[in-house]
Amino acid sequence: MASNKNININLKIWRQKNAKTKGNIETYKLDNVSTDSSFLEMLDQLNEQLVNSRQEPVAFDHDCREGICGMCSLYINGQAHGPASKVTTCQLHMRSFKDGDTIYVEPWRSKAFPVIKDLIVDRSSFDRIQQAGGFVSVNTSGNTIDANATPVPKHDADRAFEAAACIGCGACVASCKNGSAMLFVGAKVSQYALLPQGKVEATQRVLNMVRQMDEEGFGNCTNTGACEVECPKGISLENIARMNREYLFASVV
């Protein structure tokens, strides 16, 4: 079994006080970084070094550190979530880098994701899209129907589960040349459109969510496919196609 290895790295990190001020890249040297540590643990190590030298620590988002919440969204060396495939930033480990590497770390770049500070962006636009229609209304009057009592074809259930795997991290937006959120919205529309529980509000759901997406300032999809490639959960472009079909149907009925 390979023993733990430490590396020395150079970091080029975006620093920005708030959305109204101009930001810039700052350079930091960090030594003795364990290759067993995660990328976020490396940033913790950097911040400890900065605090000890009485400098402002780097602000970055994180929560579960288990690849579930989608908070740890960073653009690393020009790739959403870094060089590893199908992982979030918190699942990326320093063994993916070599001794002496220079690593660029930036926030998501999108008009709809304004910078709050340093590497933290405001993704509340996703919340507003979800609130516009990403739900099902349930009768809680006492006459509720057990979900297991409604038959769902296995193929549909599998596709719905795959769409529901979206964690709303925003990698699709950050990697898209148009800043499009259609993979995110397509996944949220699909997970309900494929299930009988979502059929009742299907037409209003897709119309409202797409309208809110446009109001938030996201770009349109031109079928480049970068979103699917960079998505840590492998959300398929099929969900965009399904959303387009749902939208067309809702627009003419």
N, C-alpha and C positions, 0 to 999 in steps of 0.2 A: 504494500500500500504506500502510495507516494506521501512523503512528508510535507508539512505545511511550508509554503514558500512566501517570502516577503518580496515585494517589488517597490520601486520608486517611480513615481509618475508625475507628470506635469498636467495641471488642470487649467483649462481656459473656460471660465464660468461667466455667464451673463449676470451682471449686477444692475438692478434698476430699483430705485427707491419707491416709485409708484407708477400708476398708469399715465400720469401727466408729465413725468420727467423723462429725459432721454437716458437710455441705458448704455452700457458698454461692457466689453469683455475684459475681465480681470484675470491675471495669471497667478497661479499658486503652485508651489512645489510641495509634494507630500511624500514622505519617506516611510518605509517599513509598513506598507499596506499588505495585509495578509490576503493571499489569493483565495482563501476560504471565506473571506468576508463578502457580504452582498454590496451592491453599489451604494445603497443607502447607508450601510454601516461605514463605508468609506467616506461618505459625506459627513456622517457623524464625527468621524475621526478628524476630518478637515476642520469642522466647526469647533471641535475641542481645541485644536491648534490655534485657530483664530481667536477664540475667547481668551486663551491663556496669554496671547500676545496683545490683548486688549483691542482687537479688531472686531468689526461687525460680522457676526456669523451669516452664512448663506441661508436664506429662507427657501425651503422647499416643502412640498406637500407629501404627506404620507399618513397612513392609518393602519390598516391590517397587516401590512408587510407579508401577505400570503397570496398575493395575486388575485384577490377577490374584489376589493373595493374600487380599484381604478384610480385612486388618488395620486399615486406616485408616478405621474406622467412627465417624463423628461425626454428631450431631444438630444441624443448622445451620438456624437460624431456623425451627425447628419441623418440619423435614423431614429424613428419613434421607438422608445424603450431600449435603444441600443442594438448591438450587433447580433444578439441571440434571437432565434426565431420562436414565436409563440410563447413569449414570456413578457411579463411586465417588468418595469424598472426594478422593483423590489426583489424579483426573482433572478435578476441578472447578477452574476458573481464576478469578482475581480480576476478570476482565472481566465476570463475572456480577453484579458489584456496582458501585454508583455512589459517587462521591466524597461523603463525609459520612455514608455508611450506618452504621447500628448493626447489628452481627452477633452473634447469640446462638449460642454453641457449647457443647453439652452432650454427655455420654456417653449410650450406650444406656440406656434405662430398662426394666429387667425384673428380677424377683425372681431369675431364673435367671442373670442377668448382673451379679453384684455388682461394685461399683466397687473397683478396686485402688488407683488414685490418679488424681485429677483427671479426665481424659478417657479413661482406660484401664479397661476392664472385663474381668472374667474370663469368657471364653467356652469354658472347658473342658467345659462341659455339652454343647456340640456334639460335642466329641471323644468323650465317653462314649457319646453316641447312636450315633456312627459306629462305635465299637468294639463296640457291642452287636450290630451286624449289617450294617453298611455295607461289605461285602466279599464276595468269592467265594473259596471254597477251591479251590486248584489243585493237581493232582497233579504233583509235581516229581520223581517217582521215575525219570524217564527215559522214561516212556510218555506224555509230554505231547502234546497235540494242537495243532497250529498254529491260532491264532484265525481265520485267514483260510480255514481248511478248513471252518468251520461257517457255512453260508449264513444270512444275516439279511436279511429283507425291508427294502427301503430306507426305507419309511415308519417301521418300528420303529426302525431305526438312527438316522434323523433325530430322532425323538422322544427316544431315549436320549441322543443328543449334546446336545440342548437341555436336558434335565434335568441332565446332567453339567456344564453350564456354571455351575451354582451354586458360588459361591466361599465359602460359609459365613460371610458377613460379619455376618449377624444383623439386617440392615435389616428383614426381614420381621417379626421379633420386636419390634423397636423401634417399628415403625409400627402394629402391631396393638393395638387397644384391650384385647385379652385377653392380650397377651403370648404369642401362640401361635407355636409353631415348626413348624406343620404344613406350611408351604410348603417349608421346609428338609428336613424328614423325607420329605415327599412326593417331592421331587426326588431324594433319595438312594435311596429305595425304587424309584422309577420307572426310574432309569438301569439298574438290574439286572433289574427285573421285565419290561422290554421285550426283553431279550436272552436267548438260550438258555443262556448261561453262568450266568445268575442264577436259572434255574428250579429247580435242585436244592435250594437252601436258601431258596426264596421264602417258604414259610409261616413258618418260624422267624425269618427276617429281619424281616418286617414286625411280627410279634408282639413280638419283642425290642426293636426300635427304638421302637415306640410305647410299650411299657412303660417303657423308659428315659426317653423324653420326658416321660411323666407323672411319673416319680419325680424328675425335675429341677425340677419346679414350673412348667412352661410351661402356659399356658392352652389352652382349646379354640378351635376355629375356628367362627365364626358367619357366615361367607361375606360379610364386609364388602368384601374385595378390596383393602384398603390394601396388603397385602403384595406383591401382583403389581405394583401401581402404583409402589411405592417400590423394588422390586428392581432393582439396577443391571444385572442380566443378563436381566431380563424373563422370569423363570421363571413359567410359566403355572399358573393355578389348576387346570388339568386334572390336574396331578400330585397335588394333594390328593384329587381324585375317584378317581384311580387307586389311591392308597394306601388310601382307604376301601374300595374294591372288594377289594383284595388282603387287607386286614385282615378283612373280612367272610368271605371265602372261607377264610382260614386259621383262623378261629374255629370253623368248622363242619365242617371235614374231619377 
